[in-house]
């Protein structure tokens, strides 16, 4: 497009993002020092290109989905964070008393507060997180705690009540076999190796091997389930946007937030490297055609996942991209 058409589309998109009001030619005349007729002609070009469209309740124009995409790809520049924004985030990053997962969760709460959109963490254990040790600790008669530890210092525990015929010494013996054979295995591969390598061995050495096997299988599954978390920041923030001024729209999106399969679709979109912020507008995402999802991956100290911000297509793109680029830089620096 010509330079003036680019500037005009940028002005229309940013005005609509801010005011949620259709833009008419008269409001743009002074800004561009042009006649109303000139502006109307340029707007007609933008409309023919599919970048703006007529609002059904006004003679003004609003950005189309294609218009938002063009704006993001060619016209938008990420907005730098203010000193106040940086200070709020650094307060979390520099808090050494917080575990990494807790600091990330608190970070997305701040993001939601700053943007007024819904933010989501989809976290999981990195394949770089390897099994360091399995410990069995008897805590009472027929009651044990299984500890799963990784080389990155992550520890999870699960309690078990043993059946009357199951002996603790057999559980301990199995843990010794696992430690001998599986230490150093990527944590997301342990369950598979447990079934195909450890189970045949203990079936020959342990009386109640099925019960014993299930204890360790449950412990590892518990570990993975805890690491593959979903955490919301400002879950209802998006419902304050004008696009959700009726009960049906709220119900439709709220039901997706509660559905794990839909939430997983946010993570399953094609991702670039952990250094990229990706934008999926409307029909580009498989989550909901009426929202925009902006997200980036992170990997830090054996933890990895996706931070996603969900908002209306009329999203403050420069602000959100600037925030995620800042977070991506902070989170992908190893301690």
NUTI-363747 format. One record per residue (C-alpha): residue number from 0; residue in one letter; x negated, y negated, z negated. Coordinates in Angstrom, 3 decimals. Layout:
BEGIN
<k: NUM | r: A | px: X | py: Y | pz: Z>
...
***
This chain:
BEGIN
<k: 0 | r: X | px: 0.000 | py: 0.000 | pz: 0.000>
<k: 1 | r: X | px: -0.977 | py: -3.636 | pz: 0.362>
<k: 2 | r: X | px: -2.447 | py: -5.394 | pz: -2.642>
<k: 3 | r: X | px: 0.690 | py: -7.422 | pz: -3.381>
<k: 4 | r: X | px: 2.863 | py: -4.302 | pz: -3.245>
<k: 5 | r: X | px: 0.509 | py: -2.592 | pz: -5.684>
<k: 6 | r: X | px: 0.690 | py: -5.557 | pz: -8.034>
<k: 7 | r: X | px: 4.455 | py: -5.725 | pz: -7.656>
<k: 8 | r: X | px: 4.921 | py: -2.031 | pz: -8.464>
<k: 9 | r: X | px: 2.594 | py: -2.376 | pz: -11.472>
<k: 10 | r: X | px: 4.639 | py: -5.318 | pz: -12.734>
<k: 11 | r: X | px: 7.936 | py: -3.455 | pz: -12.244>
<k: 12 | r: X | px: 6.700 | py: -0.316 | pz: -14.034>
<k: 13 | r: X | px: 5.175 | py: -2.178 | pz: -16.969>
<k: 14 | r: X | px: 8.189 | py: -4.476 | pz: -17.318>
<k: 15 | r: X | px: 10.586 | py: -1.533 | pz: -17.375>
<k: 16 | r: X | px: 8.417 | py: 0.361 | pz: -19.873>
<k: 17 | r: X | px: 8.563 | py: -2.653 | pz: -22.169>
<k: 18 | r: X | px: 12.149 | py: -3.878 | pz: -21.740>
<k: 19 | r: X | px: 14.105 | py: -0.846 | pz: -20.443>
<k: 20 | r: X | px: 15.896 | py: -3.308 | pz: -18.159>
<k: 21 | r: X | px: 16.177 | py: -3.103 | pz: -14.350>
<k: 22 | r: X | px: 14.044 | py: -5.717 | pz: -12.618>
<k: 23 | r: X | px: 15.509 | py: -8.155 | pz: -10.096>
<k: 24 | r: X | px: 13.678 | py: -10.237 | pz: -7.520>
<k: 25 | r: X | px: 14.314 | py: -13.541 | pz: -9.304>
<k: 26 | r: X | px: 12.410 | py: -12.492 | pz: -12.419>
<k: 27 | r: X | px: 9.339 | py: -11.751 | pz: -10.273>
<k: 28 | r: X | px: 9.292 | py: -14.940 | pz: -8.175>
<k: 29 | r: X | px: 7.525 | py: -17.086 | pz: -10.747>
<k: 30 | r: X | px: 5.009 | py: -14.381 | pz: -11.617>
<k: 31 | r: X | px: 3.970 | py: -13.909 | pz: -7.985>
<k: 32 | r: X | px: 4.598 | py: -17.481 | pz: -6.849>
<k: 33 | r: X | px: 6.732 | py: -16.192 | pz: -3.977>
<k: 34 | r: X | px: 10.217 | py: -16.831 | pz: -2.727>
<k: 35 | r: X | px: 13.029 | py: -14.523 | pz: -3.730>
<k: 36 | r: X | px: 13.311 | py: -13.377 | pz: -0.109>
<k: 37 | r: X | px: 9.640 | py: -12.362 | pz: -0.012>
<k: 38 | r: X | px: 9.968 | py: -10.394 | pz: -3.224>
<k: 39 | r: X | px: 13.113 | py: -8.678 | pz: -1.946>
<k: 40 | r: X | px: 11.300 | py: -7.665 | pz: 1.237>
<k: 41 | r: X | px: 8.395 | py: -6.216 | pz: -0.727>
<k: 42 | r: X | px: 10.767 | py: -4.410 | pz: -3.068>
<k: 43 | r: X | px: 12.522 | py: -2.958 | pz: -0.018>
<k: 44 | r: X | px: 9.169 | py: -1.525 | pz: 1.106>
<k: 45 | r: X | px: 8.599 | py: 0.011 | pz: -2.334>
<k: 46 | r: X | px: 12.117 | py: 1.451 | pz: -2.290>
<k: 47 | r: X | px: 11.612 | py: 2.955 | pz: 1.183>
<k: 48 | r: X | px: 8.390 | py: 4.542 | pz: -0.070>
<k: 49 | r: X | px: 10.374 | py: 6.086 | pz: -2.929>
<k: 50 | r: X | px: 8.509 | py: 4.243 | pz: -5.708>
<k: 51 | r: X | px: 11.460 | py: 2.285 | pz: -7.067>
<k: 52 | r: X | px: 15.194 | py: 2.943 | pz: -7.027>
<k: 53 | r: X | px: 18.437 | py: 1.131 | pz: -7.644>
<k: 54 | r: X | px: 19.945 | py: 1.336 | pz: -11.076>
<k: 55 | r: X | px: 23.595 | py: 2.347 | pz: -10.841>
<k: 56 | r: X | px: 24.766 | py: -0.374 | pz: -13.227>
<k: 57 | r: X | px: 22.722 | py: -3.258 | pz: -11.851>
<k: 58 | r: X | px: 21.371 | py: -4.768 | pz: -8.670>
<k: 59 | r: X | px: 17.908 | py: -4.527 | pz: -10.220>
<k: 60 | r: X | px: 15.378 | py: -1.773 | pz: -9.556>
<k: 61 | r: X | px: 13.664 | py: 0.705 | pz: -11.846>
<k: 62 | r: X | px: 10.597 | py: 2.916 | pz: -11.254>
<k: 63 | r: X | px: 11.273 | py: 6.340 | pz: -9.770>
<k: 64 | r: X | px: 9.398 | py: 9.450 | pz: -10.819>
<k: 65 | r: X | px: 7.168 | py: 8.998 | pz: -7.759>
<k: 66 | r: X | px: 6.610 | py: 5.392 | pz: -8.811>
<k: 67 | r: X | px: 5.385 | py: 6.423 | pz: -12.240>
<k: 68 | r: X | px: 3.041 | py: 8.973 | pz: -10.645>
<k: 69 | r: X | px: 1.599 | py: 6.383 | pz: -8.272>
<k: 70 | r: X | px: 1.193 | py: 3.941 | pz: -11.149>
<k: 71 | r: X | px: -0.669 | py: 6.511 | pz: -13.258>
<k: 72 | r: X | px: -2.938 | py: 7.636 | pz: -10.427>
<k: 73 | r: X | px: -3.786 | py: 4.262 | pz: -8.875>
<k: 74 | r: X | px: -2.790 | py: 1.296 | pz: -11.036>
<k: 75 | r: X | px: -2.952 | py: 2.196 | pz: -14.725>
<k: 76 | r: X | px: -6.053 | py: 1.715 | pz: -16.847>
<k: 77 | r: X | px: -6.292 | py: 3.325 | pz: -20.315>
<k: 78 | r: X | px: -5.891 | py: 0.778 | pz: -23.086>
<k: 79 | r: X | px: -8.677 | py: 0.475 | pz: -25.624>
<k: 80 | r: X | px: -7.742 | py: 1.151 | pz: -29.230>
<k: 81 | r: X | px: -7.512 | py: -1.759 | pz: -31.608>
<k: 82 | r: X | px: -9.814 | py: -1.907 | pz: -34.619>
<k: 83 | r: X | px: -6.830 | py: -1.099 | pz: -36.826>
<k: 84 | r: X | px: -6.038 | py: 2.034 | pz: -34.788>
<k: 85 | r: X | px: -9.652 | py: 3.219 | pz: -34.958>
<k: 86 | r: X | px: -9.774 | py: 2.626 | pz: -38.699>
<k: 87 | r: X | px: -6.636 | py: 4.730 | pz: -39.285>
<k: 88 | r: X | px: -8.053 | py: 7.625 | pz: -37.287>
<k: 89 | r: X | px: -11.575 | py: 7.402 | pz: -38.696>
<k: 90 | r: X | px: -10.146 | py: 7.595 | pz: -42.211>
<k: 91 | r: X | px: -9.006 | py: 11.113 | pz: -41.304>
<k: 92 | r: X | px: -12.113 | py: 12.143 | pz: -39.360>
<k: 93 | r: X | px: -14.465 | py: 11.061 | pz: -42.143>
<k: 94 | r: X | px: -12.521 | py: 12.769 | pz: -44.939>
<k: 95 | r: X | px: -14.818 | py: 15.676 | pz: -45.763>
<k: 96 | r: X | px: -12.302 | py: 17.132 | pz: -48.197>
<k: 97 | r: X | px: -9.932 | py: 18.043 | pz: -45.369>
<k: 98 | r: X | px: -10.258 | py: 21.272 | pz: -43.424>
<k: 99 | r: X | px: -10.491 | py: 20.775 | pz: -39.662>
<k: 100 | r: X | px: -6.958 | py: 22.060 | pz: -39.028>
<k: 101 | r: X | px: -5.541 | py: 19.712 | pz: -41.673>
<k: 102 | r: X | px: -7.414 | py: 16.713 | pz: -40.277>
<k: 103 | r: X | px: -6.096 | py: 17.444 | pz: -36.779>
<k: 104 | r: X | px: -2.545 | py: 17.779 | pz: -38.115>
<k: 105 | r: X | px: -2.833 | py: 14.451 | pz: -39.929>
<k: 106 | r: X | px: -4.283 | py: 12.908 | pz: -36.793>
<k: 107 | r: X | px: -1.223 | py: 13.787 | pz: -34.697>
<k: 108 | r: X | px: 0.990 | py: 12.298 | pz: -37.393>
<k: 109 | r: X | px: -0.893 | py: 9.033 | pz: -36.949>
<k: 110 | r: X | px: -0.642 | py: 9.313 | pz: -33.153>
<k: 111 | r: X | px: 3.113 | py: 9.667 | pz: -33.422>
<k: 112 | r: X | px: 3.220 | py: 6.694 | pz: -35.761>
<k: 113 | r: X | px: 1.192 | py: 4.559 | pz: -33.347>
<k: 114 | r: X | px: 3.038 | py: 5.547 | pz: -30.165>
<k: 115 | r: X | px: 6.549 | py: 6.201 | pz: -31.535>
<k: 116 | r: X | px: 6.634 | py: 9.423 | pz: -29.512>
<k: 117 | r: X | px: 6.593 | py: 13.071 | pz: -30.593>
<k: 118 | r: X | px: 3.153 | py: 14.657 | pz: -30.842>
<k: 119 | r: X | px: 2.406 | py: 18.371 | pz: -30.961>
<k: 120 | r: X | px: -0.625 | py: 20.459 | pz: -31.849>
<k: 121 | r: X | px: -0.857 | py: 23.886 | pz: -30.271>
<k: 122 | r: X | px: -3.879 | py: 25.376 | pz: -31.990>
<k: 123 | r: X | px: -5.618 | py: 28.711 | pz: -31.855>
<k: 124 | r: X | px: -8.868 | py: 30.367 | pz: -32.803>
<k: 125 | r: X | px: -11.562 | py: 29.940 | pz: -30.230>
<k: 126 | r: X | px: -13.038 | py: 33.004 | pz: -28.558>
<k: 127 | r: X | px: -16.310 | py: 31.641 | pz: -29.964>
<k: 128 | r: X | px: -14.948 | py: 32.433 | pz: -33.435>
<k: 129 | r: X | px: -16.342 | py: 35.900 | pz: -34.156>
<k: 130 | r: X | px: -15.665 | py: 38.372 | pz: -36.938>
<k: 131 | r: X | px: -18.138 | py: 37.949 | pz: -39.752>
<k: 132 | r: X | px: -16.770 | py: 40.310 | pz: -42.400>
<k: 133 | r: X | px: -13.725 | py: 42.142 | pz: -43.697>
<k: 134 | r: X | px: -13.430 | py: 42.509 | pz: -47.468>
<k: 135 | r: X | px: -10.997 | py: 44.580 | pz: -49.511>
<k: 136 | r: X | px: -10.373 | py: 43.339 | pz: -53.045>
<k: 137 | r: X | px: -8.278 | py: 45.431 | pz: -55.474>
<k: 138 | r: X | px: -6.202 | py: 43.082 | pz: -57.651>
<k: 139 | r: X | px: -3.882 | py: 45.557 | pz: -59.393>
<k: 140 | r: X | px: -2.878 | py: 49.192 | pz: -59.297>
<k: 141 | r: X | px: -1.996 | py: 49.931 | pz: -55.666>
<k: 142 | r: X | px: -2.287 | py: 46.260 | pz: -54.763>
<k: 143 | r: X | px: -5.098 | py: 44.813 | pz: -52.634>
<k: 144 | r: X | px: -6.094 | py: 41.669 | pz: -50.786>
<k: 145 | r: X | px: -7.657 | py: 41.946 | pz: -47.334>
<k: 146 | r: X | px: -9.990 | py: 39.049 | pz: -46.466>
<k: 147 | r: X | px: -10.870 | py: 38.303 | pz: -42.843>
<k: 148 | r: X | px: -13.863 | py: 35.972 | pz: -42.394>
<k: 149 | r: X | px: -15.368 | py: 34.444 | pz: -39.230>
<k: 150 | r: X | px: -18.824 | py: 33.117 | pz: -38.444>
<k: 151 | r: X | px: -17.365 | py: 29.580 | pz: -38.433>
<k: 152 | r: X | px: -16.390 | py: 29.868 | pz: -42.082>
<k: 153 | r: X | px: -12.654 | py: 30.454 | pz: -41.536>
<k: 154 | r: X | px: -11.159 | py: 32.800 | pz: -44.133>
<k: 155 | r: X | px: -7.627 | py: 34.204 | pz: -44.248>
<k: 156 | r: X | px: -6.173 | py: 36.678 | pz: -46.716>
<k: 157 | r: X | px: -3.190 | py: 38.991 | pz: -46.856>
<k: 158 | r: X | px: -1.872 | py: 41.023 | pz: -49.793>
<k: 159 | r: X | px: -0.711 | py: 44.624 | pz: -49.461>
<k: 160 | r: X | px: 1.108 | py: 47.046 | pz: -51.743>
<k: 161 | r: X | px: -0.216 | py: 50.527 | pz: -51.054>
<k: 162 | r: X | px: 1.968 | py: 53.557 | pz: -50.774>
<k: 163 | r: X | px: 1.555 | py: 55.988 | pz: -53.658>
<k: 164 | r: X | px: -0.417 | py: 58.504 | pz: -51.628>
<k: 165 | r: X | px: -2.828 | py: 55.922 | pz: -50.149>
<k: 166 | r: X | px: -6.155 | py: 55.659 | pz: -51.950>
<k: 167 | r: X | px: -8.022 | py: 52.366 | pz: -52.246>
<k: 168 | r: X | px: -11.339 | py: 54.115 | pz: -51.583>
<k: 169 | r: X | px: -10.091 | py: 55.072 | pz: -48.107>
<k: 170 | r: X | px: -9.223 | py: 51.431 | pz: -47.404>
<k: 171 | r: X | px: -12.699 | py: 50.381 | pz: -48.524>
<k: 172 | r: X | px: -14.331 | py: 53.097 | pz: -46.395>
<k: 173 | r: X | px: -12.422 | py: 51.863 | pz: -43.336>
<k: 174 | r: X | px: -13.515 | py: 48.280 | pz: -43.995>
<k: 175 | r: X | px: -17.127 | py: 49.485 | pz: -44.054>
<k: 176 | r: X | px: -16.647 | py: 51.144 | pz: -40.654>
<k: 177 | r: X | px: -15.114 | py: 47.960 | pz: -39.256>
<k: 178 | r: X | px: -17.949 | py: 45.820 | pz: -40.622>
<k: 179 | r: X | px: -20.498 | py: 48.172 | pz: -39.111>
<k: 180 | r: X | px: -18.899 | py: 48.290 | pz: -35.666>
<k: 181 | r: X | px: -16.975 | py: 45.059 | pz: -35.120>
<k: 182 | r: X | px: -18.961 | py: 42.259 | pz: -36.746>
<k: 183 | r: X | px: -19.819 | py: 39.734 | pz: -34.023>
<k: 184 | r: X | px: -16.705 | py: 40.567 | pz: -31.976>
<k: 185 | r: X | px: -14.703 | py: 37.529 | pz: -30.725>
<k: 186 | r: X | px: -11.761 | py: 37.293 | pz: -33.102>
<k: 187 | r: X | px: -9.192 | py: 37.540 | pz: -30.312>
<k: 188 | r: X | px: -10.667 | py: 40.891 | pz: -29.221>
<k: 189 | r: X | px: -10.777 | py: 42.539 | pz: -32.647>
<k: 190 | r: X | px: -7.251 | py: 44.022 | pz: -32.572>
<k: 191 | r: X | px: -7.915 | py: 45.743 | pz: -29.252>
<k: 192 | r: X | px: -11.197 | py: 47.243 | pz: -30.434>
<k: 193 | r: X | px: -9.581 | py: 48.246 | pz: -33.727>
<k: 194 | r: X | px: -7.036 | py: 50.342 | pz: -31.863>
<k: 195 | r: X | px: -9.276 | py: 51.914 | pz: -29.267>
<k: 196 | r: X | px: -12.547 | py: 52.300 | pz: -31.170>
<k: 197 | r: X | px: -11.866 | py: 52.323 | pz: -34.909>
<k: 198 | r: X | px: -8.582 | py: 54.236 | pz: -35.011>
<k: 199 | r: X | px: -10.012 | py: 57.405 | pz: -33.348>
<k: 200 | r: X | px: -12.870 | py: 57.408 | pz: -35.880>
<k: 201 | r: X | px: -10.753 | py: 57.002 | pz: -39.009>
<k: 202 | r: X | px: -8.262 | py: 59.583 | pz: -37.729>
<k: 203 | r: X | px: -11.017 | py: 62.142 | pz: -38.320>
<k: 204 | r: X | px: -12.205 | py: 60.785 | pz: -41.680>
<k: 205 | r: X | px: -9.195 | py: 59.261 | pz: -43.454>
<k: 206 | r: X | px: -6.207 | py: 61.274 | pz: -44.657>
<k: 207 | r: X | px: -3.603 | py: 58.521 | pz: -44.401>
<k: 208 | r: X | px: -5.286 | py: 56.965 | pz: -41.375>
<k: 209 | r: X | px: -2.062 | py: 55.631 | pz: -39.810>
<k: 210 | r: X | px: -1.206 | py: 53.701 | pz: -42.972>
<k: 211 | r: X | px: -4.765 | py: 52.484 | pz: -43.357>
<k: 212 | r: X | px: -4.971 | py: 51.446 | pz: -39.701>
<k: 213 | r: X | px: -1.725 | py: 49.469 | pz: -40.027>
<k: 214 | r: X | px: -3.103 | py: 47.546 | pz: -43.004>
<k: 215 | r: X | px: -6.045 | py: 46.247 | pz: -40.989>
<k: 216 | r: X | px: -3.951 | py: 45.692 | pz: -37.857>
<k: 217 | r: X | px: -1.524 | py: 43.588 | pz: -39.932>
<k: 218 | r: X | px: -4.382 | py: 41.637 | pz: -41.507>
<k: 219 | r: X | px: -5.877 | py: 40.714 | pz: -38.132>
<k: 220 | r: X | px: -2.471 | py: 39.853 | pz: -36.668>
<k: 221 | r: X | px: -1.797 | py: 37.642 | pz: -39.671>
<k: 222 | r: X | px: -5.102 | py: 35.890 | pz: -39.053>
<k: 223 | r: X | px: -4.312 | py: 35.248 | pz: -35.391>
<k: 224 | r: X | px: -0.755 | py: 34.111 | pz: -36.122>
<k: 225 | r: X | px: -2.000 | py: 31.567 | pz: -38.640>
<k: 226 | r: X | px: -4.603 | py: 30.228 | pz: -36.242>
<k: 227 | r: X | px: -2.151 | py: 30.051 | pz: -33.327>
<k: 228 | r: X | px: -0.104 | py: 27.339 | pz: -34.966>
<k: 229 | r: X | px: 2.342 | py: 24.759 | pz: -33.708>
<k: 230 | r: X | px: 2.489 | py: 21.516 | pz: -35.625>
<k: 231 | r: X | px: 4.690 | py: 18.498 | pz: -34.907>
<k: 232 | r: X | px: 4.030 | py: 14.878 | pz: -35.690>
<k: 233 | r: X | px: 7.112 | py: 12.659 | pz: -35.567>
<k: 234 | r: X | px: 9.335 | py: 15.430 | pz: -34.271>
<k: 235 | r: X | px: 12.364 | py: 13.132 | pz: -34.041>
<k: 236 | r: X | px: 10.524 | py: 9.999 | pz: -32.884>
<k: 237 | r: X | px: 11.431 | py: 10.504 | pz: -29.244>
<k: 238 | r: X | px: 15.128 | py: 10.484 | pz: -30.143>
<k: 239 | r: X | px: 14.814 | py: 6.793 | pz: -31.042>
<k: 240 | r: X | px: 14.180 | py: 5.986 | pz: -27.380>
<k: 241 | r: X | px: 17.121 | py: 4.556 | pz: -25.353>
<k: 242 | r: X | px: 17.054 | py: 7.594 | pz: -23.058>
<k: 243 | r: X | px: 18.441 | py: 9.632 | pz: -25.972>
<k: 244 | r: X | px: 21.464 | py: 7.563 | pz: -26.862>
<k: 245 | r: X | px: 23.933 | py: 10.424 | pz: -26.589>
<k: 246 | r: X | px: 24.361 | py: 13.577 | pz: -28.606>
<k: 247 | r: X | px: 24.070 | py: 15.935 | pz: -25.613>
<k: 248 | r: X | px: 20.617 | py: 14.655 | pz: -24.577>
<k: 249 | r: X | px: 19.375 | py: 14.897 | pz: -28.165>
<k: 250 | r: X | px: 20.749 | py: 18.420 | pz: -28.574>
<k: 251 | r: X | px: 19.164 | py: 19.630 | pz: -25.328>
<k: 252 | r: X | px: 15.687 | py: 18.435 | pz: -26.197>
<k: 253 | r: X | px: 15.934 | py: 19.315 | pz: -29.901>
<k: 254 | r: X | px: 16.780 | py: 22.921 | pz: -29.008>
<k: 255 | r: X | px: 13.600 | py: 23.130 | pz: -26.913>
<k: 256 | r: X | px: 11.494 | py: 21.851 | pz: -29.794>
<k: 257 | r: X | px: 12.829 | py: 24.764 | pz: -31.854>
<k: 258 | r: X | px: 12.177 | py: 27.355 | pz: -29.130>
<k: 259 | r: X | px: 8.639 | py: 28.792 | pz: -29.241>
<k: 260 | r: X | px: 8.852 | py: 29.906 | pz: -25.610>
<k: 261 | r: X | px: 9.552 | py: 26.349 | pz: -24.472>
<k: 262 | r: X | px: 6.808 | py: 24.953 | pz: -26.686>
<k: 263 | r: X | px: 4.358 | py: 27.467 | pz: -25.200>
<k: 264 | r: X | px: 5.139 | py: 26.051 | pz: -21.764>
<k: 265 | r: X | px: 3.519 | py: 22.812 | pz: -22.859>
<k: 266 | r: X | px: 0.233 | py: 24.633 | pz: -23.406>
<k: 267 | r: X | px: 0.517 | py: 26.831 | pz: -20.340>
<k: 268 | r: X | px: 0.370 | py: 23.972 | pz: -17.827>
<k: 269 | r: X | px: -2.800 | py: 23.993 | pz: -15.776>
<k: 270 | r: X | px: -5.547 | py: 22.500 | pz: -17.892>
<k: 271 | r: X | px: -8.797 | py: 20.972 | pz: -16.807>
<k: 272 | r: X | px: -11.882 | py: 20.882 | pz: -18.940>
<k: 273 | r: X | px: -11.692 | py: 19.878 | pz: -22.581>
<k: 274 | r: X | px: -12.843 | py: 16.429 | pz: -21.409>
<k: 275 | r: X | px: -9.726 | py: 15.672 | pz: -19.379>
<k: 276 | r: X | px: -6.459 | py: 14.028 | pz: -20.268>
<k: 277 | r: X | px: -3.688 | py: 15.525 | pz: -18.138>
<k: 278 | r: X | px: -0.353 | py: 13.854 | pz: -17.346>
<k: 279 | r: X | px: 2.801 | py: 15.746 | pz: -16.328>
<k: 280 | r: X | px: 5.697 | py: 13.498 | pz: -15.363>
<k: 281 | r: X | px: 9.261 | py: 14.810 | pz: -15.167>
<k: 282 | r: X | px: 9.495 | py: 17.713 | pz: -12.747>
<k: 283 | r: X | px: 5.730 | py: 18.257 | pz: -12.990>
<k: 284 | r: X | px: 6.133 | py: 19.895 | pz: -16.396>
<k: 285 | r: X | px: 7.973 | py: 23.135 | pz: -17.120>
<k: 286 | r: X | px: 9.174 | py: 21.889 | pz: -20.494>
<k: 287 | r: X | px: 11.819 | py: 19.298 | pz: -19.629>
<k: 288 | r: X | px: 12.316 | py: 17.327 | pz: -16.376>
<k: 289 | r: X | px: 13.390 | py: 14.204 | pz: -18.270>
<k: 290 | r: X | px: 10.171 | py: 13.728 | pz: -20.245>
<k: 291 | r: X | px: 6.515 | py: 13.022 | pz: -19.659>
<k: 292 | r: X | px: 3.884 | py: 15.141 | pz: -21.383>
<k: 293 | r: X | px: 0.359 | py: 13.794 | pz: -21.789>
<k: 294 | r: X | px: -2.160 | py: 16.150 | pz: -23.324>
<k: 295 | r: X | px: -5.758 | py: 17.159 | pz: -23.723>
<k: 296 | r: X | px: -7.629 | py: 20.180 | pz: -25.010>
<k: 297 | r: X | px: -10.048 | py: 20.115 | pz: -27.901>
<k: 298 | r: X | px: -12.700 | py: 22.496 | pz: -29.186>
<k: 299 | r: X | px: -14.546 | py: 21.851 | pz: -32.402>
<k: 300 | r: X | px: -16.399 | py: 24.140 | pz: -34.803>
<k: 301 | r: X | px: -14.752 | py: 27.302 | pz: -33.479>
<k: 302 | r: X | px: -11.259 | py: 25.802 | pz: -33.400>
<k: 303 | r: X | px: -9.550 | py: 24.987 | pz: -30.145>
<k: 304 | r: X | px: -6.128 | py: 23.928 | pz: -29.028>
<k: 305 | r: X | px: -4.046 | py: 21.337 | pz: -27.239>
<k: 306 | r: X | px: -2.816 | py: 17.946 | pz: -28.404>
<k: 307 | r: X | px: 0.319 | py: 16.917 | pz: -26.517>
<k: 308 | r: X | px: 2.396 | py: 13.747 | pz: -26.665>
<k: 309 | r: X | px: 5.985 | py: 14.004 | pz: -25.490>
<k: 310 | r: X | px: 7.889 | py: 10.879 | pz: -24.539>
<k: 311 | r: X | px: 10.310 | py: 9.515 | pz: -21.954>
<k: 312 | r: X | px: 9.161 | py: 9.080 | pz: -18.358>
<k: 313 | r: X | px: 9.213 | py: 5.388 | pz: -19.262>
<k: 314 | r: X | px: 6.184 | py: 6.053 | pz: -21.446>
<k: 315 | r: X | px: 3.501 | py: 3.554 | pz: -22.400>
<k: 316 | r: X | px: 0.941 | py: 5.461 | pz: -20.348>
<k: 317 | r: X | px: -2.081 | py: 3.200 | pz: -20.864>
<k: 318 | r: X | px: -1.654 | py: 3.297 | pz: -24.634>
<k: 319 | r: X | px: -1.202 | py: 7.073 | pz: -24.874>
<k: 320 | r: X | px: -4.038 | py: 7.927 | pz: -22.477>
<k: 321 | r: X | px: -6.367 | py: 5.567 | pz: -24.358>
<k: 322 | r: X | px: -5.512 | py: 7.302 | pz: -27.643>
<k: 323 | r: X | px: -6.026 | py: 10.809 | pz: -26.264>
<k: 324 | r: X | px: -9.313 | py: 9.895 | pz: -24.593>
<k: 325 | r: X | px: -10.555 | py: 8.550 | pz: -27.912>
<k: 326 | r: X | px: -9.405 | py: 11.679 | pz: -29.769>
<k: 327 | r: X | px: -10.860 | py: 13.977 | pz: -27.163>
<k: 328 | r: X | px: -14.255 | py: 12.327 | pz: -27.586>
<k: 329 | r: X | px: -14.091 | py: 12.525 | pz: -31.393>
<k: 330 | r: X | px: -12.830 | py: 16.099 | pz: -31.621>
<k: 331 | r: X | px: -15.176 | py: 17.601 | pz: -29.059>
<k: 332 | r: X | px: -18.262 | py: 16.423 | pz: -30.931>
<k: 333 | r: X | px: -19.623 | py: 19.227 | pz: -33.087>
<k: 334 | r: X | px: -20.388 | py: 18.410 | pz: -36.718>
***
